[in-house]
Amino acid sequence: MATSHRRVVGVLLTALLSLFAVLAGAGPSYAEDGFRYWNYSHLQGDTFEFAQTGPGDFTPKEGDVEGWRFGTSTVATGIAPRADLAEVNFDTVCGDAEAATGEKRVAVLVDYGTEADADGAEIPDPVAECAVVPEDANGQQTLESVVDLRTAQSMICALDGYPAKGCGDPVGDAQVEAEEATVAFVLPAAADESTTSAGDDTVEEAAEEDQGMSPALIAVLVVIALLAVAAVPLYRRNRES
């Protein structure tokens, strides 16, 4: 009889433990802890892959595309630039650039992230730059050729002053979006056209100013000539008298 009771108790305990296991598995999942920093990635085919080394330990090759994205990510999952790769790729970024012997061209995409990670700061427009650097330049040297860096203890803290403070700040229960909409990047050609347009406007303004001065100068010369003509008879009268 005692043996029968022990078997019943054993069966009940087993059932309770199984129920607890099921309930625990069905409970809510918790996000990982993460960091808010500049994520580094490499374009492999049509996909950005989260870098497994720091930029100082990786050497991009001619034709590579490097990605930098500011924002919150976990240790296991990084975030990549939100670029439409049909519009922003090596050809559209570096197609017009030339590299001398011993140099290479690397497209660098910089995505400054979203308002959620901006802490109220103004977010710069995403940009794509063509880095023309020595063939042995590593990822950090390549990046440094197109933007200003703020670093601390071998970590990239800011690109062109963004963010203004902080460096790899920890974030509890970090959430990483599985899919994000692409954003427009400023390409080198667009930046050059803007600069050229501004220069042309300056030249046109200067030409207009020159054209505006010429009639006034002519008028002054005419007045001087008329005064000179009128002065001749007066001078003669004074001499005769």
C-alpha positions in Angstrom: 0.0 0.0 0.0 2.9 2.4 0.9 4.5 1.6 -2.4 1.3 2.5 -4.2 1.1 5.9 -2.4 4.8 6.7 -3.3 4.0 5.9 -7.0 1.0 8.3 -6.9 3.1 11.1 -5.3 5.9 10.5 -7.9 3.5 10.8 -10.8 1.9 14.0 -9.3 5.3 15.6 -8.8 6.4 14.7 -12.4 3.2 16.2 -13.7 3.7 19.4 -11.7 7.3 19.8 -12.9 6.2 19.3 -16.5 3.5 22.0 -16.0 5.9 24.5 -14.6 8.3 23.8 -17.5 5.5 24.5 -20.0 4.4 27.7 -18.2 8.0 28.9 -18.0 8.5 28.3 -21.8 5.2 30.1 -22.6 6.2 33.2 -20.5 7.3 36.5 -22.0 10.7 36.8 -23.6 13.1 39.5 -22.6 15.2 41.7 -24.8 19.0 41.5 -24.5 21.1 44.2 -23.0 22.8 46.3 -25.7 24.8 49.4 -26.5 24.2 52.7 -28.3 27.2 53.2 -30.6 28.5 53.3 -34.2 27.9 49.8 -35.7 30.4 48.7 -38.3 29.5 46.3 -41.2 30.7 45.1 -44.5 28.6 44.7 -47.7 28.7 41.0 -48.7 26.8 40.6 -52.0 23.4 42.3 -51.4 23.6 42.2 -47.6 25.5 44.1 -44.9 27.2 41.7 -42.4 28.0 42.9 -38.9 31.7 43.2 -38.5 33.4 40.5 -36.4 36.5 42.7 -35.8 37.1 46.4 -35.1 37.9 48.7 -38.0 41.5 48.8 -37.1 41.8 45.0 -37.6 40.1 44.8 -41.0 41.5 45.9 -44.4 38.9 46.7 -47.0 39.8 46.0 -50.7 39.3 48.0 -53.9 35.6 48.0 -54.7 34.4 47.3 -51.1 31.5 49.0 -49.4 31.8 49.8 -45.7 28.8 50.6 -43.6 28.5 52.7 -40.4 25.3 53.1 -38.5 24.7 54.9 -35.2 22.0 53.4 -32.9 21.1 50.7 -30.4 22.0 47.1 -31.0 22.8 44.0 -29.0 26.1 42.1 -28.8 24.8 39.4 -31.2 22.8 41.6 -33.6 24.2 44.8 -35.2 22.4 47.3 -37.3 23.4 48.3 -40.8 22.9 51.5 -42.9 19.4 51.9 -44.2 20.5 52.2 -47.8 18.7 51.2 -50.9 21.6 49.3 -52.5 20.1 49.8 -56.0 20.7 53.5 -55.5 23.7 53.6 -53.2 26.4 51.2 -54.2 30.1 51.2 -55.2 29.4 52.4 -58.7 27.1 55.3 -57.7 29.5 56.4 -54.9 32.9 55.8 -56.4 32.2 55.6 -60.1 33.7 59.0 -60.9 36.6 58.7 -58.5 40.1 57.8 -59.7 42.8 56.0 -57.7 46.5 56.3 -58.4 49.0 53.4 -58.3 49.1 52.0 -54.8 45.7 53.4 -53.9 42.2 51.9 -53.6 38.6 53.1 -53.7 36.2 52.2 -51.0 32.6 53.4 -50.7 31.8 54.5 -47.1 28.1 54.7 -46.1 27.3 56.7 -42.9 23.8 56.5 -41.4 23.4 58.8 -38.4 20.4 56.8 -37.1 16.9 57.7 -35.8 15.3 60.1 -33.3 15.0 57.3 -30.8 18.8 57.4 -30.3 19.4 61.1 -31.0 18.6 62.3 -27.4 17.0 65.4 -28.8 20.0 66.3 -31.1 19.6 67.3 -34.8 20.4 64.2 -36.9 22.6 64.8 -39.9 21.5 63.5 -43.3 23.0 60.1 -44.2 25.9 60.4 -46.6 27.9 58.2 -48.9 31.6 59.1 -49.5 34.2 57.6 -51.7 37.5 57.1 -49.8 40.6 57.0 -52.0 43.3 55.7 -49.7 46.5 53.7 -49.7 46.0 50.0 -50.5 47.0 48.9 -47.0 44.7 51.3 -45.2 42.5 49.6 -42.6 38.9 50.2 -41.9 39.5 53.0 -39.4 42.0 54.8 -41.7 39.5 54.5 -44.6 36.7 56.0 -42.5 39.0 58.8 -41.1 39.8 59.9 -44.7 36.2 61.0 -45.2 35.0 62.1 -41.8 36.4 63.5 -38.5 36.6 60.9 -35.7 36.2 61.1 -32.0 37.7 58.0 -30.3 38.2 56.7 -26.8 40.1 53.5 -25.8 40.2 52.3 -29.5 36.4 52.7 -29.8 34.8 54.9 -32.4 32.7 57.4 -30.4 31.6 60.0 -32.9 31.6 60.7 -36.7 31.8 64.4 -37.7 30.9 65.3 -34.1 27.8 63.1 -33.9 26.9 62.2 -31.2 28.3 65.2 -29.3 28.8 63.1 -26.1 28.9 59.5 -25.0 30.7 56.5 -26.3 29.1 53.1 -26.4 26.6 53.7 -23.7 24.9 50.6 -22.3 21.2 50.1 -23.0 19.0 47.7 -21.0 16.4 45.6 -22.8 17.7 46.8 -26.2 15.2 46.4 -29.0 16.5 45.8 -32.6 14.2 46.3 -35.5 14.1 43.3 -37.8 13.2 45.4 -40.9 13.6 49.1 -41.4 12.6 51.4 -44.3 15.5 52.7 -46.4 16.5 56.4 -46.3 18.0 58.7 -48.9 21.7 59.2 -48.9 23.6 62.2 -50.1 25.9 61.0 -52.9 29.2 62.6 -53.8 27.8 63.7 -57.2 24.9 65.6 -55.5 27.3 67.3 -53.2 29.6 68.3 -56.1 26.6 69.7 -58.0 25.5 71.7 -55.0 29.0 73.2 -54.6 29.3 74.0 -58.3 25.8 75.6 -58.3 26.8 77.8 -55.4 30.0 78.8 -57.2 28.1 79.6 -60.4 25.7 81.8 -58.4 28.6 83.7 -56.9 30.1 84.3 -60.3 26.8 85.5 -61.7 26.3 87.9 -58.8 29.8 89.3 -59.3 29.1 89.7 -63.0 25.8 91.5 -62.3 27.6 93.8 -59.9 30.2 94.6 -62.6 27.4 95.3 -65.1 25.7 97.6 -62.6 28.8 99.7 -62.1 29.6 100.3 -65.7 26.7 102.7 -66.5 27.5 104.8 -63.4 31.1 105.0 -64.4 30.2 106.1 -67.9 27.9 108.8 -66.5 30.7 110.2 -64.3 33.0 110.3 -67.3 30.4 112.1 -69.4 29.9 114.7 -66.7 33.7 115.2 -66.4 34.0 115.6 -70.2 31.1 118.2 -70.3 32.7 120.2 -67.5 36.0 120.2 -69.3 34.3 121.5 -72.5 32.5 124.2 -70.6 35.7 125.2 -68.8 37.7 126.0 -72.0 35.8 129.2 -73.0 35.9 130.5 -69.5 39.6 129.9 -69.4 40.1 131.9 -72.7 37.9 134.8 -71.4 40.0 135.1 -68.3 43.2 135.2 -70.3 41.9 137.8 -72.7 40.6 140.0 -69.9 
